[in-house]
């Protein structure tokens, strides 16, 4: 990312990538940490020989490092192929594990990631699980009162996103966790977007999902942290790796990469969140000054530091994206997992935004290396120019 980026240029030679909620590049420190486990220490950690034992030691060290950041036990960490698998294992695994105790009710919210919503739909179709969607307010927040009303005596799991990937709204996880706990219901938090930006200790979560590629680790790395006392039905069956909770040959290099990226993000978190939050706020203020009809979606206070999503009533969001890319700015219209869909965002619809307005949405998500304030402000001029060009 170039600090000398020229806001007047329409060349794509200096591209500004503002879709970090979709994915981020692998950090050099992470590549370096992984390299030995891609070459010299290549053994299968399940093999009982010296090469396998060396790999197993690295895998268990990575597990302990992830657990320390999350405030969990090493045995609570299950390495996965990413956030989608972690969410599937949490939702399906915990609900199926609770069926024997007569609990067959699941609480979700309507703004969750597709991996949560589709897992809930699967449980409803094939396992007769009742699913309740707890409503959100127009800013995407869930109140403790609303959650209390949604929980039943047979609730097997409450699963909520800690921070929303489209609008950046952050839930009061500690308050919602207290509600779930008071009703004896486990809480799973999808922390894919919040990890590295927000503290993950003391949230009252019984399970928590991570994805490495949001943190500077490679795609295809992730983890589910889940309290060992909870019965968890595996989704992947086979050789019984990961203490029987996730079969398959472990990706040792990926686990090391995830642990390294998570540790680095946590070490930098407080300072990074402050700097990026200030630059993002300057960008938001300038967009709203230059484009009066721009509406910031999500909660203006309780939001991820590097997230800014707008609707521009009367214009096509996709057309604005194309105009921005022509000017060297890459952004998105919402979740990368819903790419190619012509339907308005389910997140925005759940917040009460009209379908026609929801289709004008454009999302900007910033790197952990903040833009200089002057560049953030100049970026807003390109947004205004793109909207004006589309409005034409």
N, C-alpha and C positions, 0 to 999 in steps of 0.2 A: 504494500500500500504506500503510495507516494505522498509525502507531505507537501511536495511541490506541485501537486495535481492542479491543473489549470481549469478553473470552472468555466472559462469561456470557450474551451476547446470542444469540438464535437467529434474529435478523433477517438477511436477506441484503443489508441496506443497506451493510454493511461487509464485503465479501467479501475473504477472504485467499486469494490465488492461489498455490498451491504445486505447479504442474505445469510448471515452467520447463524440464524436460528435453524436454517436448513442444514448447513454443514460448515466446518471450518478447516483450514489446512492443518496438516500434521506439524506439530512443533519440532524444531531441530533436536531439542533435548529428548523428546519422545523417540524420535527415529534412532538416536544414538543409544538409548537404553534398550531398545528392542533388538538392535542389530545382532548381538551375540546369540540370541535365541532363534534367529533366523538362519544362522550359519553354524558356529562351533557347538553350541549347546542345543542340539536339535532333537534330542531324544523324546520319546513318548513318555510323559510323566506317569503313566499307568504301568510302565514296564519295570520289572524288578532286576535291573542291572545298573551299572554306574552311570551310563548315559541317561537312562530314565530317571534315576535318583537325582541327578543334577538338575534336570528339568523340573522335577517335582518340587525340589527346594525353591527354585525360582517362582513356581506357581504359588506355593504357600506363602512365600514372602510377599508377593503381590497381593494375595488375599488379605494378609494382615495389614498391609499399608492402606488398602481401600477401607477396611473395617475401622482403622484409627480415624480416618477423616470423617467417617459417618457416625462414629460413636457406637459401633456395633461390635460383635464378636467375630473373629475370623471365620468361625464355623457358620455364621449367618450369611456369608457372601457366596453367591452362585454366579459364576461368570457365564455370560450369554453372548449371543451374536449381535447384540445391540438393544436399543430401547424397546423396539417392537416385541422382540422375544421376551424381554424382561417383563413387559406389561402383560403379555399373554400368559406367562408363567404365574405371575402374581394373581391375576383375575381368575383364570381358569383353575390354576393349581390350588389356590386358597379356598375358592368356593366349592370345588369338587371335594377337597379335603374335609370340608365342614358338613357335607351331605349326611354322613353317617350319624352326626349329632342332631339331625333334623333341622339344620339351618339351610334354607334354600332361597334366601332373599339377598339381593345385591343392590347397593345404592351407588349410583354414578351421578354425574352431572351432564347436561346436554352439550357442554363445550369441551368435552374430553377429546384427546387424540383418537384417531380412527382405530388404533390398536386396542384401546380400551372399549370403545363402543362396539366394535365388531366382536370382541371377545364376549361382551355382555349379550349381544344378539345370539351368538352361538350357544351360550349357556341356556338362554330362554328357549331356543328352538329344540335343542337335543337333550336337555336335562331338566326341563320344566322348572327352571329357576325364575322366580319373579324378580323383575327389575324395576326399580323406582328411580326416576330422574329428578334429583333435587334442583329446584329452579335457581337461576342466577339473577342478580339485579341488572339494570342496563349497563353497568360497567363490568359485568362478568364476575362479580363477587358472590360468594355463598355466605349467608348469615348462619350463626349457630342455631337460631330458631328454626330456620328452614331445614337444616340438617336434622335437628331433633324431631321434626314432624315426619321426616322421611324414614327414620330408623324404626324397625319393628323388633319384637322379641326374637324372631328367627333370622335376623340379619346376619349373614355369613361374612360380609365384607363391605366396607365403605371404600371406594376407590376414587380419588380426586387428583387432578393436576395441581402441583404446587404453584406453578406459573404457566400461563397459557402460551402456547407457541405462536398464536396468531396475533393476539392483542396485548400480550405481555402482562396481563393482570396477575397479581400475586395474591393467593389466598392467605387468610390468617390461619395457617396450618396448626399452630399451637392451640388456638381456641376450638377449631373443628376436631382436632385430635382429642381434646378434653371431652367434647360431646360424645364422640364415638366410644371413648373409654368408659364413660359413665353409663353407657348402655351395653357394655360388654361386647362391642363390635370391633374387630380389628380394622385399622386404617392403613390403606396402601396409598402412598404418594408417588405420582409420576413426577420425578425430579429431573427429568431429562433436560429441561430448559433452565431450571434454577441452579443446578450444580455449578459451582464456580462463581456464581453471582450472589447467592444468598447463603446464610448459615444453614446447615442441615442438622445441627445438634439440637436437641430439646424440642423437637416438633411433635413428639408423641406418636410417631409413625411406627407401625409394626412391620412394614415392608416399604421399600423405596427402590425405584428404578433409575438406572443411569445409562447413558449412551456416550461412548468414547469420542465419537466424531464431532460432538458439540464442544468438546473440551481441548481438542488438539491431539487426540489419539486417532488412529485410523478408523475408517468405516468398518463395520463388522465386529466391533468390540463393545462390550457393555456388561452390566451386572444387575442382579436383583439382590438386594439385602433384605433378608426375611428372618424374623425371630425364630430360633430353632424350636420353640415350644409349639409353634403353629403347624398343624398337619398340612402338608403340601403335596398334592398329587402331581407327579411329573407330567410334562407335556411331551418331552422327547424320551423315548424308551430305548434301552439298549444295554450297554455294559455297566451301567450304574455309577458312572463318574459323577463328580460334584456331590458326593455323599448320597447318591441315589436320586438326586433331584433334577439332574440334567445330564443325560447320557451323551456321549460323543467324545472323541479325542480332544483334550483341552488345547486351546490356542495359547500356549505359554507366552509367546512374544506379544500377543494381543493383550493378555492380562497384565504383563509388565508395562506395556504402553499405556493402558488405562490407568493403572496405579500411578505412574509417573505424571501423566497429564492431570489427574485429579489432585495430586499433592501440589503440583505447581500452581494450579488454579486456586487452590485453597490458600496457599501462602500469599498470593497476590490479591486475593479477593477484596479485602477492605479497600485498599488503595485504588484498585482497578475500578470497582463499582462507583467510587466517588468521582473519579476522573471521567469515566465514560458517561455516567449519569449527568454530569454538568454539560458535557458536549452535546449529548442527546437533547437535553432541555433547551439549549440554545438553538438547536436545529428545529425543534418543535415550535418554539416561539416565533422563529423567523418564517417558517412555513405558514403558520396561522396569520402572520402579519401580511405576507405577500399574497396568500390565497384565502380570502376571508371565508369562503364556503368550506374550507378544509375542516373536517371534524376528526379530532383525535379519538380513536376507539379504545376501549378498555378504561381502566381506572387511572386517572391522571396522577395519583399519588402512590398507590400500591401497585407498582409496576416494575418490571425488570429494567435495570439501568440502561441497557443498550437497545431497547425496543421502542419503536414508534410506528404506529399504524394509523392511516387516515382513510376516510372516505371523501371522495370528491364528487358530490352530487351533480348529475348532469353530464358526466363524462364516463368513458369506458376505462376501467382500471387497467385492463390488458393493453389498451392503446397507450395509456400513460407509461406503462412498463416499457413498451417498445420505444417510445420517444426518449425515455431516460437512458435506455441502453445505447441508443444512437448517440447520446451525449456522453457515453462512457460511465454510466452508473447502472450497476446491476442490483435489482431489488426483486421483490416478489409480490404476489397477490394473496398470499396466505400460506397454508401448510404445504410443504413439498410433497407430503404423502397423499395429497388430493390433487396433484398436478394433472392437468388434462381434463378436469371436470368443468363443465359449463354451468354447474349449479352454484348458486350463491353460497357463501361460507355458512356452515351450520353453526359456527361460533357466533357470527354476527346476527344471524336470525334468532338465536337463543337470547341474545341481548336486546331483542326488540327492534332491530334495524330492518327496515323494509327491504324486500328482496332486490328491488331495482337499485337502491342505494348501496346495499351490500356488495353488489357487483362492481362498484367503483373503488373498491378497497385496494390500497397499495401499502405494503409493509416494508419497513427499513429496519434491519437488525445489525447492530454494529459489532466490530471486533473488540476483543479485550484490550487491544492497543488503540487508545482513543484517537480520534481525529483531532487535530488542533482546532480550537474554537473558531478561528477564522475560516477554516475549510468547512466546518459544519454549517456555518452561516452561508458560505458561498454555495454549498450544496443545495440549500433551500431555494436559491435563485434558479437552479436548474430544474427543480421540482415545479416551481411556478411557471417556468418557460415551457416545460413539457405539458402541463395542464392547459396552458393557453394555446399551445399548438394543436392539441387534440380538440379543444373547444372550437378552435378555428373560426 
